[in-house]
Amino acid sequence: MTAKSNVKRLQKGLESLRPRDRVVYALKAMREGDESLMKDLLKATPTASYRMKDRSEIGAVKAARHVSDILDCLFFASLTNLYRATSFLSEVEVEEAHGATMESAHTKLEDAVGRYDQEARCIVAAAHTFAERIGLDLEIAFVTSFALSDPDFKRFSINLDHAKTEAVSEMVEGFVVAWNSEGHHSVIAA
């Protein structure tokens, strides 16, 4: 057997996969940093017409990248606000320890910390719910997300019951809209 025949057999094997499986394997390869395998999987996408590959599989990969970017923006913006409010609250507590009366500021900052903590929890819960809704593992649905490796994301993932249901539902719908806006893909429907 030659290297050329092995490549052809591999290509035929990749082409024989179901479209959903090909997309999932491409996303897993992307998550693991195996660009070569990801490209081979996308090359194995059947040709929809004489000019182009089937856009549904490529669209699903683009959609996963798109929602990953959105998750990162939402989560890290929320964490930044949470850290800021916590920092300001600490400064107020130090001032109060030195005799200053700052009850109003203290109460407002405690409320802000609670709101931002709840917001971050809702974002994490929405990511988990969205991944379940489309039938993918969290790491695959949000394939290029940096938030998934953040310790706070993992901490909030432990107990998803503390998130407000209405806010989570709204965020899930936002992920669905973003997923569906990123191309023509029916392989993994949201």
C-alpha positions in Angstrom: 0.0 0.0 0.0 1.2 3.4 -0.8 0.7 6.7 1.1 -1.6 7.9 -1.8 -3.9 4.9 -1.4 -4.0 5.3 2.4 -5.1 9.0 1.9 -7.8 7.9 -0.5 -9.1 5.3 1.9 -9.1 7.8 4.7 -11.0 10.3 2.5 -13.6 7.6 1.6 -14.0 6.8 5.3 -14.5 10.4 6.2 -17.0 10.8 3.3 -19.0 7.9 4.6 -19.7 9.5 7.9 -23.1 11.0 8.6 -23.1 14.8 8.2 -23.8 15.4 11.9 -20.9 13.0 12.9 -18.6 14.7 10.5 -19.4 18.1 12.0 -19.0 16.8 15.6 -15.6 15.2 14.7 -14.5 18.4 13.0 -15.4 20.5 16.1 -13.6 18.0 18.4 -10.6 18.2 16.2 -10.8 22.0 16.3 -11.1 21.9 20.1 -8.0 19.6 20.3 -6.0 21.8 18.0 -5.9 19.3 15.2 -6.4 21.6 12.2 -5.3 19.0 9.7 -8.0 16.5 10.7 -10.6 19.3 10.8 -9.7 20.4 7.3 -9.8 16.8 6.1 -13.2 16.4 7.6 -14.5 19.5 6.0 -13.0 18.5 2.7 -14.9 15.3 2.9 -18.2 17.3 3.0 -20.3 16.1 0.0 -20.5 18.5 -3.0 -24.0 20.0 -3.0 -23.6 21.2 -6.6 -20.9 21.1 -9.2 -19.5 24.3 -7.8 -19.5 24.1 -4.0 -19.5 21.9 -0.9 -22.6 21.4 1.1 -22.9 24.6 3.2 -24.8 22.9 6.1 -21.7 21.3 7.6 -19.4 24.3 7.1 -22.2 26.5 8.5 -22.5 24.4 11.6 -18.7 24.8 12.3 -19.0 28.6 11.7 -22.0 28.7 14.0 -20.0 27.0 16.8 -17.2 29.5 16.5 -19.7 32.4 16.5 -21.5 31.3 19.6 -18.2 30.6 21.3 -17.2 34.2 20.7 -20.5 35.5 22.1 -20.1 33.3 25.2 -16.7 34.7 25.8 -17.8 38.3 25.4 -20.8 37.8 27.7 -19.0 35.8 30.4 -15.9 37.9 30.6 -17.8 41.2 30.6 -20.0 39.9 33.4 -16.9 38.7 35.4 -15.2 42.1 34.9 -18.2 43.9 36.3 -18.4 41.4 39.2 -14.7 41.9 40.0 -15.0 45.7 39.8 -18.0 45.7 42.1 -16.3 43.4 44.5 -13.2 45.5 44.5 -15.2 48.7 45.2 -17.1 46.9 47.9 -13.8 45.9 49.6 -12.6 49.6 49.4 -15.8 50.8 51.1 -15.4 48.1 53.8 -11.9 49.3 54.5 -13.1 52.9 54.7 -15.9 51.8 57.1 -13.3 50.0 59.2 -11.5 53.3 59.6 -14.6 55.1 60.8 -16.2 56.4 57.7 -20.0 56.0 57.3 -20.7 54.8 53.8 -23.9 52.7 54.4 -25.6 53.8 51.2 -22.6 53.0 49.0 -22.1 49.7 50.8 -25.6 48.6 50.2 -25.6 49.6 46.5 -22.3 47.8 46.0 -23.6 44.6 47.7 -26.6 44.7 45.4 -24.3 45.2 42.4 -22.2 42.2 43.4 -25.3 40.1 43.8 -26.6 41.2 40.3 -23.3 40.5 38.5 -22.9 37.2 40.3 -26.4 36.2 39.2 -25.7 37.4 35.6 -22.6 35.3 35.4 -24.5 32.3 36.7 -27.2 32.8 34.1 -24.7 33.0 31.3 -23.1 29.7 32.4 -26.5 28.0 32.8 -27.6 29.3 29.4 -24.4 27.8 27.8 -25.1 24.4 29.4 -28.8 24.5 28.4 -28.0 25.6 24.8 -25.5 22.8 24.4 -28.1 20.3 25.6 -30.7 21.7 23.3 -28.6 21.2 20.2 -27.4 17.8 21.5 -23.7 18.5 21.8 -21.2 18.5 24.6 -20.5 21.9 26.1 -16.9 21.8 24.8 -18.1 21.0 21.3 -21.0 23.5 21.1 -18.6 26.3 22.2 -15.5 24.9 20.5 -13.3 27.9 20.6 -14.5 29.4 23.9 -11.9 30.5 26.4 -14.6 30.9 29.1 -14.9 27.1 29.4 -11.4 26.8 30.9 -11.9 29.7 33.3 -12.0 28.6 37.0 -15.1 30.9 37.6 -17.0 29.3 34.8 -16.2 25.9 36.3 -17.2 27.1 39.7 -20.6 28.5 38.4 -21.1 25.2 36.5 -21.2 23.2 39.7 -24.6 24.4 40.8 -26.7 25.7 37.9 -29.9 25.7 40.0 -29.1 29.2 41.4 -29.6 30.9 38.0 -32.9 32.7 37.3 -34.9 30.7 34.9 -36.3 33.6 32.9 -32.9 35.1 32.3 -31.4 31.8 31.3 -34.3 31.2 28.8 -33.7 34.6 27.2 -29.9 34.0 26.9 -30.6 30.5 25.4 -32.8 32.1 22.8 -30.0 34.6 22.1 -27.6 31.7 21.5 -30.2 30.1 19.2 -30.6 33.3 17.2 -26.8 33.6 16.9 -26.4 29.9 15.9 -29.1 30.1 13.3 -27.8 33.4 11.9 -24.5 32.0 11.0 -25.2 30.2 7.8 -27.3 27.5 6.3 -26.9 24.5 8.5 -29.5 21.9 9.2 -27.0 19.3 10.3 -27.2 20.5 13.9 -30.3 22.5 14.4 -31.0 24.8 17.3 
